[in-house]
Amino acid sequence: MAHEAPAPTPGSKAETRQDARTRGWRTALQGAVSTALVAVATVVTDQVVPGEIIDWPTLGLAAATAAGTALAAWVQRRLEGSTDQP
């Protein structure tokens, strides 16, 4: 079942910028946690399957994806907030 996206909270442009910044940083933190979990899983795999090494390109791609997601959250919030301004 699909849910509607929550409407941006009305407010000044400064409030919209602050909210966008907060959401962007929160998403970046969530992405960092996800990337750390990928790193831990890689180390565990190395211990379980001898001879495996940390796959740095995959870990880098996970970090880049997390950063891109945070940037997208920030941009989306800025765009949503700017449409409600008079």
N, C-alpha and C positions, 0 to 999 in steps of 0.2 A: 504494500500500500504506500503510495507516494504522499508526502506531506508538503505543504506549501512552505516556502522559505519565510522566515520571520521578517516582518517589515522593519526597515531601519528605524531606529528611534529618532524622532524629530529633534532638532536642536540646531544650534549655531554651527557655522563651518568649523570653528575651533573645537566644538564638542565632537563633530564628525571626525575631524583629524585625530583627536585623542582616542576616540573609539576605534578607528582604523588602526592606529598604532598599537593599541592594546590587543586587538584581535590578531594583528600580524605577529606580535611577539609571542602571544599565546600559542599560535599555530607553529611558530618556529621552535618553541620549546617542545611541543608535541612531536614535531619532526625529529628533533634532536634525540628524544627518548626512543623513537622508532629506529633511528640510525644506530643508537647504542645497542638496542636489542639485536639488530642485524649483526653488529660486531661481536656481541656475546655469543650469538648462535654460531658464528664462524669459528670462534675459539673453541666452543664445545665440540663442534664437528671435527676440528683439528685433533682434539683429545680422544674422541671416539674412533676416528678413522685415521690411523697413523699415516704420515706422509702428506696429508692435505695441508695446504698453506692458506693463509688469509688472502682472500680474493680482493685486493685493494681496488680494482676497477669497479667491482660490484658495490663495495662499501662507499666509494666515491659517488657512484650513481645514486645510491640511497640518500646520501647527504645532499646532493644536488636536487633531488626530487623533493626532499623536505624543505629546502630553501625556496624552491620554486612554488611550492604549495603555500608557504607563508607569504610570499610576495603576491600571489594570486588572491589570497584572503584580504590582504591590505588594499589592493587595487579595487577589488569588488566592493568593499565597504566604502571606499572613497567615492566610487561611482554611484552606488546606491544612495549615499547621503547627499551627494550633490544634486540629485534629481528632485529632492524634496525641498530644496531651498528656493525662496522666492526670487 
